[in-house]
């Protein structure tokens, strides 16, 4: 669902 997308975005932001 959208939750996975949100988690992915957060991870990307944390990595960047």
KOLVOMAR-42833 format. One line per 3 residues: number of its first residue (from 1); their letters; for each residue x, z, y of N, C-alpha, C, O. Coordinates in nm, 4 decimals. Layout:
! KOLVOMAR-42833
NUM	A	X,Z,Y,X,Z,Y,X,Z,Y,X,Z,Y; ...;
END
This chain:
! KOLVOMAR-42833
1	XXX	0.0826,0.0000,-0.1211,0.0000,0.0000,0.0000,0.0862,0.0000,0.1265,0.2039,-0.0359,0.1240; 0.0251,0.0404,0.2342,0.0992,0.0402,0.3609,0.2040,0.1510,0.3650,0.3026,0.1432,0.4382; 0.1800,0.2535,0.2851,0.2743,0.3662,0.2851,0.4146,0.3195,0.2478,0.5137,0.3613,0.3077;
4	XXX	0.4207,0.2332,0.1493,0.5532,0.1839,0.1061,0.6212,0.1105,0.2205,0.7417,0.1245,0.2417; 0.5455,0.0345,0.2919,0.6017,-0.0407,0.4054,0.6547,0.0560,0.5106,0.7622,0.0367,0.5674; 0.5771,0.1594,0.5345,0.6205,0.2588,0.6346,0.7494,0.3262,0.5890,0.8412,0.3467,0.6685;
7	XXX	0.7554,0.3596,0.4636,0.8752,0.4241,0.4095,0.9950,0.3311,0.4215,1.1047,0.3733,0.4580; 0.9730,0.2064,0.3909,1.0812,0.1075,0.3996,1.1300,0.0960,0.5432,1.2501,0.0902,0.5695; 1.0348,0.0930,0.6348,1.0731,0.0823,0.7766,1.1530,0.2041,0.8200,1.2529,0.1916,0.8908;
10	XXX	1.1098,0.3195,0.7786,1.1813,0.4416,0.8141,1.3222,0.4400,0.7577,1.4183,0.4788,0.8242; 1.3324,0.3945,0.6346,1.4636,0.3880,0.5713,1.5536,0.2921,0.6479,1.6705,0.3215,0.6731; 1.4991,0.1799,0.6837,1.5774,0.0799,0.7580,1.6226,0.1381,0.8911,1.7370,0.1191,0.9325;
13	XXX	1.5343,0.2075,0.9561,1.5687,0.2671,1.0853,1.6757,0.3738,1.0673,1.7667,0.3865,1.1492; 1.6640,0.4491,0.9612,1.7646,0.5551,0.9357,1.9005,0.4929,0.9064,2.0032,0.5416,0.9536; 1.9008,0.3870,0.8299,2.0280,0.3207,0.7955,2.0895,0.2586,0.9209,2.2095,0.2702,0.9457;
16	X	2.0045,0.1927,0.9987,2.0563,0.1291,1.1202,2.0836,0.2398,1.2173,2.1284,0.2142,1.3291;
END
